[in-house]
């Protein structure tokens, strides 16, 4: 017989198991195969090997250029990421007419684990046997702290006018909020972009003398296998795809593929714009 708190062990695995068994096995298998192929297509998209990755890793960009890139990145995704997560969690209600009563809570629970990380909670109990967490360590405030280290004050943040492509990337995700499967899929693609570009952005930031080791925004972004960080973007991305496997049918496949690839194209254009004015930097000729 399980002890009282053993029922709460392995929360992620519990949610994944509940999601999997909430739809017929053949639908589950077909959806997983479709999403596997879609993920492979996304991984082969040009944005995955964008020249910006090598340029950022090279350490040749100065602080002013990186400040501009970070302001663009802030507008395109950082400011709205938790908005989109919360909308996805809310829109699980769209599952209720399709699945058995209560099934919306399984992906809602799974998304909650991502949200806890984003909001600054940590696994474990505090000294009062309560949750561990502090909102100053939420990911968005950590990014704002990073901008402060780049020398961006509050008035400059409020006055900043993003490029059209930065605004287009942002609006594309915001435009998905009314559809559970759309916002889930775009969040999964956004996590891929975070996985691809966080390590190069971390390296570029470190190269201009800003501390990135031990704490801060880049310490909590990347993949779970990175021993230099406390990141789990790969797990969160997997969870988003897993939740999507519960929600879709074959009728969604084509539109969902087009949606994800259009978002990849926008991200590719975003990074094209970020490096478009760098030809006058001689050291980039070697990149």
N, C-alpha and C positions, 0 to 999 in steps of 0.2 A: 504493500500500500504506500502511495506517495505521501511524504510529509507535506505539511501545509505549503511551504514556500517552494517546494520542488515543482509545483504546478506552474510556477512563474519562471523557471529556468529556461534558457535558450529561446528568448522571445522571438527573435528573427526566424528561427527554424519553425517555431510554432505557427507563425503567420504564414510562412511559405507553404507549409503542409495544408493549412486550412484553405488557402487560396486554390491550391492544386485540386483538391477534392470537391470544390464547389461547382465545377462544370463537368460534363461528360468526358471520359478519358480520351476518346477519339478527337474531340474538339481541342482538348488540351494539347495533345500530341501534334495536331496540325498547326495550331497556333504557334507552338514552340518552334517548329520547323520553319514556318514563315518568318518569325522574328530572328531566328538564327541567320537566315539568308539575308534579311534586311540589315542586320548588324554587320555582316560581312561586306555588303554593298557600301554602307556608311564608312566602314574602316578603309575601303579602297578609294574613297572620294579624295580629290586633290587637296582638300583642306587638311587632311590627315598628314600630309607631307609638305605643308605650306612652307615656302622659303622663310617666312617670319620666324619659324621655330629655330632654324639654324642661326639666323641673325640675332635673335634674343640670346641664344646659348653662347654666341661668340663673345659677348661682353663688350661690344664696341659702341653700344648706344649710350648717349650721354643722359644725364638726369632730366634735362628739359624734355627730350623726346619721350622718355619713359613716363614722365608725368602726364604728357598728352595722351599716350596710349592707355594709361590707367584711368584717366578721366573718361575716355571713350568706352573702355571696358566696364567701368562703373555704370554708365548710362545703359549700355547694351544689355547687361545681364545681372550685375551684382545687386543693384537696387531692387530689382523685381523678382529675384530668384525665390525668396520665401513667399512673396505674393503668389507666384505660380504654384508652389508646393501646397500652400493653404487652399488655393482654388481646386487643385487636384483632389485634395483630401475632402473638401466640401462636395465636389461633383461625383464622388463615389455614390451619391444618392441616385445617380442615373442607372446604377446596377439593380436597384430594387425591383423594377418591373420585369427584369430579365432573369434574376437568380433567386434562390430561396431566401426567405426572410432572414435578415441579419448578416447576409453574406458581404454586404458593403463594409462591414466593420473589419474584415480581414485585411484588405488593402489599406483601409484607413489606419489601422494599427501599424502596418508595415511602413507606410509613409510617415507615420508619427515618429519612428526611429530616426529617419532622415531629418525631420523637423527638430527633434531634440538636439541633434548635433548642430544644426544651423543656429539654434537659439542659445547655445552656450551651456547645455547640460553635459555632464560627463557620467560614464558608467560608475556605479558604486554608491555607497551611502556616506553622508557627511557625519560629523561628530555627534549629531543629534539623531542619527539613524533615519535621516531623511534624504531626499534626492540631492545630488551634487550638481551645482550649476551657478552661473553668474552671467547676467545679460551683457556685461561688458566684454565677454568672450564670445558672444554671438558673432557669426562670420561677417555679417555686414558691418557692425561697428569695428571689427578688426581691420576691415578694408579701409574704413574711414581713418583709423589710426595710421595705416600705411600711407594714405594720402597726406596726412600731417607730416610724416617723415619725409615725404617728397616736397614739402614746403607749400602745400596747397591750403590756403586758409578758407574759412567758411564763406566769405563773400565771393571768392573765386569759384567755389563749388556751385554756389547758387546762380552765379552769372554765366556759368559755362554753357556754351551753345554747341551741342554735339553735331557731328557730321550727319549727313542724310543717311548713310549706311548704318551708323550706330543706332539712329532712331528707327530705321527699318527693321533691324534685328530685334530691337526691343518690342516694337509694335507687332511683329509676327508672333512672338510668344504671347503677348497680351491678347492678341486676337483669338487665341485658342481657349480662353478661360471658360467659355460656356460649354465646351465639349470635354468630357472626362477623358476619352481616348486620345484626343488631340493634345491636350495639355500634358498628359502622361508621356506621350511619344516625344514631344518637343523637349520636355525636361530630361528625358533619357539622352537625347542628342546633345543637349546643353551640358550634361555631365561628361559626355565624351570630349567636348571642347575644353572643359575644365581639366580633364585628365591630360589632354594633349598639350595645353598651353600653360598650365600652372607651373610645371617644373622649369620651362624656359623663362617665364616671367620672373620666377624666383631667382634664377641664375643671373638674369639681367639686373634685377634689383640689388642683389648681393654685389655685383660688379661695380656699382656706383656707391658702395659703402653703406648701404642700409642693411641693418641686421635682419636676417631671415631665419636664423637657427634658434630652436628652442621654444619659440612662441610666435604669435602673430598670425596674420592671414595665411601666409604661405606654409606655415607649419601645419595647418589643418586642411590643406588642399593637395591632392595628389592621390596616389593609390595606397592600399593598405599594406602592400609589401615593402613600401619605402621605410626603412628603419630610421631615416633622418626626420621623419614627420609623423604626426598623429592624424592621418588622413584615411578616409574610407570612401572616396568618390566612386571607386570601382564597385564596391558593395552596393552603394546607393543606386548606381546605374543599373546593376543587375536586378535590384528590387523593383525599379520602375518598369523594366521590361517584363518582369515576372507578373506584376500587377496588370500590365497590358495584356498578357496572355490569358488572363481570366476574362477580360472585358470584350475582346474582339471576336468577330466571326469572319468567315471567308469573304463576306460582302464588304468588309472594311479594308481588305489587303491593299488594293490598288491605290485608293485615296491616301491611305496611311503611308505607303511608300513614297508617293509624290510629295506629301507634306514634309516628311523627314529630309528628303533630298533637296527640296526648295530651301529648307532651313540651313542645310549644309552649304548651299550655294551662297546664301546671305552671309554666313560666317566666312566663307572664302573671300567674298567681296570686302567684308569688314577688314580682314587681315591684309588684303591687297591695298586698301586705303591707308592702313597704318604704316606700310613700308613704301608707299608710292613716292614720298618726298625724300628718300634717303640716299638717292644716287650721288649726292654731293659729298658723301662721307667716304674718303679714300679707302679707309680700312675695310669697307664693305666689299670692295672689289674682290677680295680673297674669299668671301663667303659663298 
